[in-house]
Amino acid sequence: MDDTKRTEIAELGEFGLIDRICAPFEPQQKTTVKGCGDDAAVLDAGDRYGLVSTDLMLEGVHFDLTYFPLQHLGYKAVVVAVSDILAMNGTPRQVLVSLGISSRFSVEMIDRFYEGVRAACSDFKTDLVGGDTSASVNGLTISVTATGDVDKDKIAYRSGAGANDLICLTGDLGAAYMGLHLLEREKRACDGHPNPEPKFEGYEYILRRQLKPDARVDVVEKLAQSGIVPTSMIDISDGLSSELLHLCKASDKGARIYLNRLPIAKQTYAMADELHSDPVVAALNGGDDYELLFTVPLARRQEVFALGVDVIGHMTEAGTGAALVTPDGQEIALQAQGWK
């Protein structure tokens, strides 16, 4: 290759790279309703829309098998993919799991991984319908593709939010990020010990949020039962700031979220205090929460409150930017962290 002009990937960041990859591609099939740019691709399947999403997980980047049980890893791999289907207000139906496996993995270890896959498929009523396996020269590579469907008048894109729509959030934020820091801390503390005894007492919740997150099927079902179709929706894998900015960009709107409305668990605060870090930074930028962030019209506020989700702010007119509002009224501009 001619490397006379070389652009480092870090200069673009994850989201810039995705935009660059997708820009030259135009749909050539009439059944392609939506390609790049949302949580899942949207295909015309007749009476309903079909949904397809895929996710890649690499050992040493997305997980560390020093402390990540293989059963939990299999479960989480399915959650990561299924969550994208839910973020379109859809119902997950099938998953395909592909593995790149190095020689240090035994058949029994792969069995344990698929025990987790099977548990997740059972919990989310999805079928494992295929995949692929290959030898790998280094570690474990996991690719999961999820399929699903949604009524055509119920689909939620990132692009439908209106000014004054309420910004709603399922669950709390930052716990998975703090759980990861706890695991990394104890890994360092136990390094070299023949009988390691990591100190996890009192932090079971944040560990579970990192090692075995949930996909919010329950919320999508409650929305359907209440007759609420979100005007926009996304799942939180890269942190609240990044995901909210995606909604703002796709919908051509601004946003204001309020610091005193961000749901943060007690164990997240406690772990952040131990590590001398800011739990709000964890909530905004930590990621791996797999909660749903969505918007609804202001007129549906009472119905949304009844669902048990948090209303953390509202959308604003185009050109107003996205900001975190402190209790004293100060506005702090949100920034997308993304992958560097």
N, C-alpha and C positions, 0 to 999 in steps of 0.2 A: 504493500500500500504506500501511496505517496503521503508522507507525514510532514510535508513542508508546512502545512497548516494543521495544527493539532489543537482541538478543543477538549479540555479535560471534562469528564462527566460531572465532576463536582461543581464546575462553573454553571451548569444548567440546573443541578439538583434533580431529585426524583421527578417532580411534577413537570419541570421544564423538559426533561428527557422524554417523558411520556407524550407531552404535546408535540414534540419534534417527530417522534416515531409515527404518531397517528396522522399528522397533518397531510401527508401526500395521499392517503388512502380514502377513496370515495366508494360508497356502497355500489356494488354491481348486481346485487340480487334484490328483487322486489320484496322478499321476505325479511330483509335486514332493515329493521325499524330504527335501531340505535346501535352504533358500534362503540368506538372508544368514547370515554368522557363521562361514564357513570359507573355505578357499582357493578352493574352487570350489562351484558349485551342483551338487546331486546329483539326477538324474532317473531314475525307474524305466524301464528300457528292456527289460523282459522278463527274460531270463536274467542280464543284467548291469546295472550302474548306468551311466548316461551322466553325463559331467562337462562342465561349461561354466564358463569363467572369462573375464573381460575386463579389460584394463588400458589406461590412458590415459597418453600421454607428450606433454608440451608443451614446445616450444622455449622456452628461457629459464628453465624450471623443472626439467625432467628432463635436458636436454642442451643443449650449446652447440656450434653448428656451426663455431665458430672453430677448434675442435680435434677435433671428433667426425666422422670420415669417414662419409659416407653409407652405404657398404657395411657398416661396423661397426654403424651405427645400425639398419639393417634387420635385421641378425643379432640384435642385442640385444633389439629389439622382440619378436621371436619367443621368445627365451629367457625374457623376463619373463612372457609368457603361458603358455608350456609348463611353466614351473617350478611354476605353481599346480596343474596337472593332476598332476604328479609328486608334489606335496605331499599328494595324496589317495591315494598309492600306486597311481596310475593310469597308463595308457598314453596319451600324446597321439596324436591321430589327424588332426585338421584345424585350420587357422587361417584366420581371416578378418581382413583388414587394411584399415582405412579411413584415409584421409588428408584433412586440410584443408590446402590448398596455396596459398600466396600467389604473387603474380606474379613474385617474384624467383627462383622455381624454374623451371628449364628441363626439358624432356622428358629430356634426358641425365642430369640430376641425379636425377630420379625413377627412371630406369633403374638408376643406381648403388645407390639405396636398395633396389630390388627384387633386385639381385644378392645383397645380404646376406640378404634374406628367403629367396631360393632356396637359398643355402648352408645356412642354418639348417634349412630344411625337409628338405634332403637329409641333414644330420647327424642329425636327430631323427626321420626317417622320417615326417614329417607332410606333409599336402597343403594347399596354398593353394587354398581353394574359393570365395573371393569377398571381398566388402568393399564399400567405397563411396568416392567421391571428391567433394570439394567445394572451391569457391573459399574462400580465407581472406583476411581483411583484414590479418592479421599473423602471419608466421612459418609454422611447420610444426606440425600437430597429428597425432598418431598414435594410433589405437585398434586394439588387437589382441584378438580373441576366439579362444580355444582351446577345442577340444572333445576329449574322450577317453572312456575307459571303464575299468571295473575290475570284477573278480569281486565279487559282493555280500558274500562272506565275507572279502574281502581289503582292503576299503576302510579307510582310516585317517582318522578325523576328528581334530579338535583336542581332543575331549572324552573320550577313553578312557584317559588316563594314570592309573595307580594309584600309591599310596604305595609307595616303594622301587623303582619302575621306574627303570632307568638312562636318563640323558639323553645321547643320542648326537648327534654332529655330523659331517657330511661336510666335508672341506676346511678351509681356514684362514679367519680373519676379519680384517677391517680393511684388506685390501689394496686393495679397490676404492675405499674412502674415501680412503686415502693417495694412490692414483693420481689421484683427482679433485683433491686439493690440489696435486699436482705439476703437473697440467695448468693449473690456475688460476694457479699461481705463474709458470709459464713464459709464459702468456698476458700477464700483467702486465709481465713482464720484456721481452717482445718487442714490446710495444705501440708503434707508431710507427716501428719499424725496417723499412726497405724490403726487406731480406733477412733475415728472422728466422731464428735458429738456436737453437731450444730445446734445453736440456740434459737429455736423457733417458737418457744412458748409465748403465747399471747398474741401471736401474729398469724394465726391460722387463716384468717379471712384474706389477708393480702397475698398469702402464698397460694390460696385456691384461685384467686383472681388472675394470677400469673400462670399457674400450672394447669388449671382446669376451668377456663371461663365458660360462660353460658351464651348461647345464641338466643336472642329475645323473641322467640316464637310466640310467647305469651302476649307480648305487647301488640304484635301484628294481629293476633286473633282478637284481642280486646278492641282494637281500632275497628275491625270488621264488624264486630257485634254492636258497636256504638254507631256505625254508619259514618265514621270519620275517615276521609281520604286525605292524607297529608298533602299539602301543596308542594313540599319538597322533602327529601329524606336522604340520609347517608349514614353509614355505620362508622363508629369511631375506632379506627385501627391506628391512625397516625397522630392522635391527639386532638382535643377539642378545637384548638386554634386552626390547625390545618383543615379540618373537616368543615368548620363553619366558613372559612374562606372559600372552600370549594363551592358551597351553597351560594355564597355571595357572588362569586364569579359567574356561575352557571345561570343564576337568576337575575344578574345585573342589579343587585341590591346591596345596601349596606346592612350593618347589624350592630346592636348594642346588647351585650350581656352584662349581668350584674354580679359583682364579686360575692356579695352576701347571699346570692341564690345558687351558687355552685355547690352541688352535693359532694361532700368529701367525707369519707368514713373516718371514725375515730382512730382506727389502727393506722390509717394513712397519715394522719396528723402525728401520731406517736412515733412512727418510723421516721418520718421527716425530721422530727425533733431530735431523735437519736443521731441522725446523719447530718444534722445542722444544715438541712436543705429546706426549700420552700414548698409546702404541699400544693400551693396554687400553681407553681410552675409544673409540678407533676401532673396536675389536673389538666392544664392547658396543653402540655407538650408531650406527656409521657406515652400515650398511646397504649395499644393492646387491651383496651377496655371492652371492645365489641358491644358497646351500648349503641342505641339508635338515637340520632339527632334528627329532629324533624320539625316542620313548621305547619301551623294550622291557622285558619282565619281567626281573628279576634273574637268573632261571634260564637266560636265553639269553645270558649275558655272554660265554662263550667263543666262541659262534658269531658274536657281534657283533664281537669282537676280530679274528676271522679275516677279516672283511670289509674291514678297513683303515680303519674309521671311528674317531673319537675318542669316548671316554666322558668327559664333562666334569662329571658330577654325578649327582644322583638326585632324584626327586620325593619330597615329604614330605606329611604329613597336612594336611588342610584347616585353614586358619587360621594356618598357620606362616609365611606370607609367602614371598617369593622373595629370595634373597640370594646375593651373591658372597662366597666364603670365602677369605680370604687365607692364606698359608702359616703365619702365627702364630695362626690360628684366629679372627681378627676377621671378623664378618659385616657386609657392606655391602649395604643394601637396594637392590634393582634398581628402576629407574624407567623407565617407557616414555617415550621422547622424542616419537615421532610427529610429525606435521606441525603446525606452528603457523600 
